Amino acid sequence: MEARAYLKYARIAPRKVQIVLDLIRNKPVDQALAILKHTPKAACEPLEKLLKSAMANAENNHNMDKNSLYVSECFVCPGPVLKRMRPRAQGRAFRVLKRTSHITIALKERD
């Protein structure tokens, strides 16, 4: 049995999220929350909310014990890319890619 939470269309590049997800994978939820709270990365704030949502799903929907939960699976997939134009010298324009992410966190109980 596992509890999942999803965050779709987050306006942050997937490679920035992946760095933080690697820090919390296979960690107990209380330790993962502490890591997210004290890591100075832009991805930590939405990931902390997502982890709390997954904990609430586990407790309310699946009747799991929140003291024995750990992050069993967490990954990020690229979402749609917003393409914007940036003016450059001599009338040229460069493309700016504003990337989005789809983030998934799954929690399981320790045996």
Rosetta blueprint (number, residue, H / E / L):
1 M L
2 E E
3 A E
4 R E
5 A E
6 Y E
7 L E
8 K E
9 Y E
10 A E
11 R L
12 I L
13 A L
14 P H
15 R H
16 K H
17 V H
18 Q H
19 I H
20 V H
21 L H
22 D H
23 L H
24 I H
25 R L
26 N L
27 K L
28 P E
29 V H
30 D H
31 Q H
32 A H
33 L H
34 A H
35 I H
36 L H
37 K H
38 H H
39 T L
40 P L
41 K L
42 A L
43 A L
44 C H
45 E H
46 P H
47 L H
48 E H
49 K H
50 L H
51 L H
52 K H
53 S H
54 A H
55 M H
56 A H
57 N H
58 A H
59 E H
60 N H
61 N H
62 H L
63 N L
64 M L
65 D L
66 K H
67 N H
68 S H
69 L E
70 Y E
71 V E
72 S E
73 E E
74 C E
75 F E
76 V E
77 C E
78 P E
79 G L
80 P L
81 V L
82 L E
83 K E
84 R E
85 M E
86 R E
87 P E
88 R L
89 A H
90 Q H
91 G H
92 R L
93 A E
94 F E
95 R E
96 V E
97 L E
98 K E
99 R L
100 T L
101 S E
102 H E
103 I E
104 T E
105 I E
106 A E
107 L E
108 K E
109 E E
110 R L
111 D L
